């Protein structure tokens, strides 16, 4: 996405580079500049400078130089659009209007996120009920603690054919939206829709912003045809472009310079 230069300039005028850098680096004022230890390399003598008047930072030990956007991208592993959105929020500036088609897509996605988020909360609540005793026992055997369950927002889908569908529609979410979000299946023979996930431990899948956009479910039935079931591709979810737990792991992976990839949801947990 291309941003108007005036919009980017206004962010830089409102958000001082030193304020953003100070979250990562202990800065000391030296004349018109701030100095500190490089966040990019271990050192004993400060070689990192920040100049708010000129709106840039410079690291003499690594040669890295840039604006407040570059610093956020460098230290937090964000893309440029993500850095702009983050800093625009801090500056109190609304993001520029998208072209009509993009705006329509964004509005549609936002509506579907409401559906998947509501589903995630319902699944989490079901895990605490007696119908999930078997699922909780399984996770206990696998060493999954309550803290881990909360961190990964693990839930449970009961065996009822339309439990989630009834819950969502009772909250004025249309059946069409539930189907479009991938949470319900509409049979080809025009029979009544039913829940996609039933009698499964549920693992919410989030996008890079941490929004729940899809789910993976592990069956509790020994004779189930598929051990794991995932959400289908939707306007929110493209399974070839989404990595489970990336939103939680990205900062640590960026800081350490390595990413551990596992095969399944339980392996990640």
Beta strands, then each sheet from edge to edge (+ up, - down):
strand 1: 28-30
strand 2: 33-36
strand 3: 48-51
strand 4: 56-59
strand 5: 65-66
strand 6: 155-157
strand 7: 184-185
strand 8: 194-195
strand 9: 200-206
strand 10: 212-219
strand 11: 228-230
sheet 1: 1+ 2- 3+ 4- 5+
sheet 2: 6+ 9- 10+ 11-
sheet 3: 7+ 8-
end
